[in-house]
Amino acid sequence: MLKESFWKEFGAFIQEYKIVSVGVAFVMGQAINELVKSFVSNMFMPLLNPLIPDGTWRTATWKIWLFEFGWGPFTSSLLHFGILSFIVFLLVKKLLRIKKQ
């Protein structure tokens, strides 16, 4: 059996380093990631379909010599990254403003 002091030390560790808050932030981050991914894939990228020669961004590719580059999925990932980066920027900016007050 573990000693009672171990559990007290473990509880103090969790409180000091705010482990529960980190876990909640991780879960919320994953949820936001899924929302942004869905927005890009289902709302924004279909708007580009009329501009793509074969009509669907999921299979849009460039063939150069022996190589085939999937520029449609890359564009989707690039937009996903840009939107997530912007959300993180806004959150950090807001948190820093709150911290100064």
KASULGI-V206071 format. One record per backbone hydrogen bond with DSSP energy under -1.0 kcal/mol. NH is the residue of the N-H (numbers start at 1). CO is the residue of the C=O. E is the energy in kcal/mol with one decimal. If there is no record, write none. Layout:
BEGIN
[[NH & CO & E] [NH & CO & E]]
END
This chain:
BEGIN
[[7 & 3 & -1.1] [8 & 4 & -1.9] [9 & 5 & -2.6] [10 & 6 & -2.7] [11 & 7 & -2.5] [12 & 8 & -2.3] [13 & 9 & -2.2] [14 & 10 & -2.3] [15 & 11 & -2.2] [16 & 12 & -3.0] [17 & 13 & -2.4] [19 & 14 & -1.5] [22 & 18 & -1.9] [23 & 19 & -2.2] [24 & 20 & -2.5] [25 & 21 & -2.6] [26 & 22 & -2.3] [27 & 23 & -2.2] [28 & 24 & -2.6] [29 & 25 & -2.4] [30 & 26 & -2.1] [31 & 27 & -2.0] [32 & 28 & -2.5] [33 & 29 & -2.4] [34 & 30 & -2.2] [35 & 31 & -2.1] [36 & 32 & -2.6] [37 & 33 & -2.5] [38 & 34 & -2.4] [39 & 35 & -2.5] [40 & 36 & -2.8] [41 & 37 & -2.6] [42 & 38 & -2.9] [43 & 39 & -2.0] [44 & 39 & -1.9] [45 & 40 & -2.7] [47 & 44 & -1.3] [48 & 45 & -1.6] [51 & 48 & -1.5] [52 & 49 & -1.3] [55 & 52 & -1.3] [62 & 69 & -2.4] [64 & 67 & -2.6] [67 & 64 & -2.6] [69 & 62 & -3.1] [71 & 69 & -1.5] [72 & 60 & -1.9] [74 & 70 & -1.4] [75 & 71 & -2.3] [76 & 72 & -2.1] [77 & 73 & -2.4] [78 & 74 & -2.5] [79 & 75 & -2.4] [80 & 76 & -2.4] [81 & 77 & -2.6] [82 & 78 & -2.4] [83 & 79 & -2.7] [84 & 80 & -2.4] [85 & 81 & -2.7] [86 & 82 & -2.1] [87 & 83 & -2.3] [88 & 84 & -2.6] [89 & 85 & -2.5] [90 & 86 & -2.4] [91 & 87 & -2.4] [92 & 88 & -2.8] [93 & 89 & -2.5] [94 & 90 & -2.3] [95 & 91 & -2.6] [96 & 92 & -2.6] [97 & 93 & -1.8] [98 & 94 & -2.2] [99 & 95 & -2.5] [100 & 96 & -1.8] [101 & 97 & -1.1]]
END
